Amino acid sequence: MKVKALLRYVTIWAVLCPGFGGYLFAAQMYAIWTSEAGVYAPAWVTKEAHLFEKYGNQAQLIFIQGATSAAAALISGDAQIGFFSPQVVITGSMGGLDLVMVARLGNFIENQIFGRKGITSLKQIKSLAISRFGSSADFVGRVLVERAGLKPDSEVAFLQFGNQSNRLAALETVRADAAIVTPPMTLQARKMGFPLLADGMKLQIPYSSAMVVVRRSYLDRNREAVRNALKAIIEGIHYYKANREPTLKILSKYLRVQDREVLEESLRAYDFALKPYPSREYFELPIQEVARKDPKVLKENPERFADSSLMRELDESGFIDKLTREYGLKK
């Protein structure tokens, strides 16, 4: 279904079924997520626990495969929030778009590269299955391949296979030498007997593959709505950490997985920050990557790409610390 048609359908649904539970909605929002990866879990939890509504917004989550198509929905105004990789924002901003990161979900590179059976080293691969060019899988794949002393494109071909299940299928049918995946598909790869060639998680490199992104022009006109959305997402992170069984059910719904072992793999893999500032350290790697083709990016003020003001307001007001106490979590 086309993006605009899908969003139009959701709009009609929202009109026919306005609100529930006595909530009055200040803003109708469409939020885009792009991959069946556990890093998006706080967004799913926020939606399913009705936290967007708690803070005054009516929000619908829309899945769009691929960073380019997903970003287009935000840029066109068809959606208001995107959970995107920072490279989408950086390259878009350098191209004149007004995208800005206002919070983050991830903390570190969470990707792992698995090889087809018979391959024992990353240096043996000639091809790597990713999702789409320009995606987080593409970006992190290049980082990990280069760290192994290989040259992306010239020595290792990057092949677009879409979702993570398709990437593992490419290994099974020997259409690619290796595939890059994130939890919980990492467990599926191990169960299928594929050898682990590179573990980005062990490197503990600061990076967020899912930044909370809005258009700066939308933020300027709808600051309160974005603030309320951040309140909801921050509480969603707290809910994720404090409510194991409900969270596993939500993961099962969005990942379309029933295997509890796989779901727990996702839960173990991600430790989301209670105060998810979109700090530069989490998009430093993409800046360096973009700088290879556009050195001017190194001279840019990081505030062009990230606006921490709303996070700072919520932090300094005591909102986050209060949530942490209420959920019985440690800072």
N, C-alpha and C positions, 0 to 999 in steps of 0.2 A: 504494500500500500504506500502511495506517495506520502511524503512528510506532511504536506499541507492538508491532504485529504484526511490523514490520520488525526491531525490536530483539530480539524474541523469536526470530526466525529466526536472527539472528546469534549469539545466545546458544547455540542448539542446535548451530550449526556449530562454535562454539568448544569445546563439550563433546565433540563427536565427533572434533574434530581438535585435541587439546590440545597447544599448544606446538610447537616444532620447533627443530632445531639445538642441543639441549641446554639451552635457556633454562628457567629456573624463574620463573614469573610471580608477582609480589607482588600485582598487581591487574589485574582485567579492566575495561577502560575503553571507552566509546563516545564518540567525538568527532564533533561536528556541524559541517559546513561548509555554506554556503548559496548560493553563486553560482559560476558558471563564470568566475572571475576569477583572474588571475595572482597576486594578493595571497595566495591560499591555498597557493601552491606549496610553502613550507616544510613545511606539514602533509602534503602529498602525498608529498614527498621523504622525510620522516621515516618515514612508513608503508612506502613501497616499499623503502627502504634498511634496513628491519628495526631501526630505531633505538629504537623504543619497547621492543622485546623486549630489545635490548642492555642497557637500563637497568632491566629487570625488570618491565615491564608488558606485558600482552597488550592491544592496542588495535585497534579497528575504526573506520574512518571511515565516517560516515553522511551522505549528502547529503539535506538537507531545504530545499526552496525556501521562502524567506520567513522574515523575522526572527521573526514572532510564533509560528509553528509550531515553529521551531527552538528558540526560547527555552523554549517549553512543555515540550519534551523534557528540557531541562536542569533546569527548575524542578521537574518531577515526579519527578526522580531516574532517569528512563529513560536519560539520558546523563550523563556526568561532566565532559566538557569541551566548550566551545563556542567557535568562532572567530566572534565577533560584533562588530558595531559598538558603540562605547562608548555611544551613545544608548540601546541596549537595556538596558545595565547601569544607566545613570543614571536613566532613567524607571522601571525595575523597582525599583531601590533606594528611590527616593522613594515608590514604591507599597507598600513593606514587604517586598519580596523580598530575599533574601540573596545576590545575585549580586555577584561581585567580579572585577576584572581583575588577572591576575598576570603578564602579559607582553604583548607586542604583536608583530604581524608588519609592518604598514606603517609608513611614516615621514611621508608627505605625502599630500594629496589627489591621487588619481591619475585622477579622472574627467574626461572630456571630453564636451562637448555638440556633437552634429552636427545640422544642419538638413536638411530635405528639399530636394530640388533646386529652385533658384529663390530660396531664402531666403539672404540675405547677412549678416544681423545678428541677434543674439540679441533685439534690441528688436522684431523683426518677429514673433516667435513668439506664438501664443495657447495652445499646448498642448505639454506635455513628457511623453514616454514614460519611465516609471520602472519599477522592479520591483514593489514593494509599498509601501504607506504604512508609515512607520516604519523603512524600510530605510536603508542607507547611501546608496543612489542617491537616495532621496527627500530625505534630509537635505542631501547635498552639492548636489543640484539646486537646492534652495531657497537655499543659500548663493550659488551662481553666478548664479542668476536675480536675486537681490537686489543683487548687486554690479553688475549691468547696469542697475540702477535700476527693475526691474520688481517687482510684488507677486505672490508666489505665491498661487495659488487665485483671487484676484479678477481679476488680469490675465493670469495664465498658469495654465491648468488642468493639474493633475498627473494623468496617466492611468496606471493599472496594467496593464502588459503582460507582467509576468513576466520571463523570462530575456532576455539581451542580444540573442539572435538574433531574438526576437519584437519587441523594441524597434526594431531596424533594419528589420524587415519592416513595422512600422507606418509608418515613413518612406516606404518603397517604395510602399505602398498608400495613402499620404496620409491615414492615420488619426491621425497626429500631426504637428505641425510640426517637432518636434525630439525627440531621444532622447539620454539620458545613458548612456555606456558606459565601460568600463575596458579597459586592455590585456589580451589582445591584440585584442579586438574593435574597438579603435580603428583598427587596420590594415584590418580588414574594411570598416569604414565608409568609409575613404579609398578603398579599392579599388572600392566601390560608387558612388563619385562624390559622396558627401554632403559639403557644406561644413562645415568646423570653425568653430563659433560661439564656443566658450569652452573654454579649455584650463586646467583646474585644476592640471595638473602644473607649468606655468610659474609659477604663483603661489607654489609652494614653501611652502604653508601646512602647518605641522605638524598631522598628523591620522593616525590609524590606523583604517582601516575594518574591520580584523580583529584585535581584541584576543583574547588567550587568557583565557577566562572559565570560572570554576568557581563553585559555590555555596560561600559562606563556611563553612557547616556541614559540607560535604564536606571542605573544606580542613582544618578543625579536626580532623576524625576521621581523615583520610588524608593527612597532610602529606607523609609520605615518598613516597607514590605520586605526588602532584602534583609534588614536587621531581624525581622521576625522569622524569616526563613532560616537565618543563621542560628537563631535561638533554638528552633526546632531541630536542626541538624546536630547542634551541640548536645541537646538532650538525647537525640537519637544515638549518639556515640555513648553516652552514659547508659542508656537503656541496653544497648548492645553488650556492654561490659557486665552489667548487673543482672541480666535476665537470660540465663543460658538456654533454658528449654524453649521459651517463646522465640528467641533469636534463631535457634536451630530450625524451628518450623518455618520461619521467614526465609532463611537461607534455602531451605528445601524448595519452597515455592518459586523463588526467583532463579535458582540454579537448575531447577527441574531435576533434582537428585533426591533419591530416597535413602541411599546408603548412608547410615549415620557416621560411619568411619570417614567417609569423604567430607561430610558436613563438618565434622570435628577438626579435620585437617584445615579447613578454612578458618575456623574459629581460633585455632592455635596460631595460625600464620600471621594474623593481623592484630597489632596492638595500637589502636588508634589513640591519638593524643586528645586529652580532655580539653586542651586549649590549642586548637588547630590553626595557629597563625600561618599565613602563606609566606613564610620567611624565605629570603633569597637562597639559603642553603638548600632548599628543597627544589629549586629550579636552576641551580648553578650549572649543573651538567648540560641541560638543554641550551643555556646561554652559550656555553663553550662550543656546542655542536653547531648552533646557528651561526656563530662567529666565523666558522670555516668558510662559509659562503658570503657572509655579510659582517665584516669586522666592526662595522659601526655599532653593532649591538653592545659591544663591550663598553662603549662610552655612555650608554643610556643609564639614566637613573632607574634603579629597580622598581621605583614607585610607578613607573610607566606600565609595568606588567602586573604589579600586585598592590592592592590597597588594604592595609591592615587596620584601618581606622575603626571599622565596625567591630572587629575582633577586640581591639583595644578598649573600645567603649564597653563592651559586654564583660570583659575581664575586669576592668577598673571599677565597674559598678557593683561587683560582687556576685553577678548573676551566675557565673560558672562555678565559683567556690560553693555557692549555696546549693547548686545542683549536685555537686560532688558529695557534699555532706548528706543530702537527702537520699542519694542512691547508695550511700555507705561505701563509697570508693575512696581510695587513697590518692592524694594529689601526685 
